[in-house]
Every structure is written in structure tokens, then in C-alpha cells.
Amino acid sequence: MTRLFMALVLLGGAPGLAAAVEDRDGGPHRTAFDRLDADGSGTVSADEWAQRSEERFARLDANGDGEISESEFDARRRGRGGRGTRPARPR
């Protein structure tokens, strides 16, 4: 599960957070940062980061079994219109 958590963070969360942190003038990425900064302190704590990651995991885990299958992952990507996805890897 740790590997999956890290993959979700690296693929789903880190680019948005990096852009939000760099965009200090309140541009379009500021909203993403504000969502992470739940207590409004101007920083994102490890607990705030973990909470957001848990929420993302729960959205992907459609059947609530504590694991994300490839079909659940793909269904979420399709639901987002393919935004932020890479072409499928040949098997």
C-alpha cells in the first residue's frame, strides 16, 4: 500500500502542490494550495497532506475494500476525461 500511496502522491498531488507553492501571487493554482491548507495557516502540514491523500484514495477505491484495482483507477481517469493521464503502457 505504501507504494500505491507514493504513486498517488507523485502522480496526482505533487505537481499541483508544487505549482501552488510557486504561485504566491494568488493565481489559479492558489486554490489548490488553499484546499490542502485546511487550517488556513499558510503552510501544508504532513497531517493536512495525509488527509488529502486519504480523501483521494477513498474516491478511487470505488468498492471501499481498502485497495485500488486497475479497473477502479481507470474508471476514475475516464471520469476526468483523461486529464493528467499517460498513454497506456503496452503489456
Stockholm file with secondary structure:
# STOCKHOLM 1.0

chainA/1-91         MTRLFMALVLLGGAPGLAAAVEDRDGGPHRTAFDRLDADGSGTVSADEWAQRSEERFARLDANGDGEISESEFDARRRGRGGRGTRPARPR
#=GR chainA/1-91 SS CHHHHHHHIIIIIHHHHHHHHHCTTCCTTHHHHHHHCTTCSSSCCHHHHHHHHHHHHHHHCTTCSSCCCHHHHHHHHHHTTTTTCCCCCCC
#=GC SS_cons        CHHHHHHHIIIIIHHHHHHHHHCTTCCTTHHHHHHHCTTCSSSCCHHHHHHHHHHHHHHHCTTCSSCCCHHHHHHHHHHTTTTTCCCCCCC
//
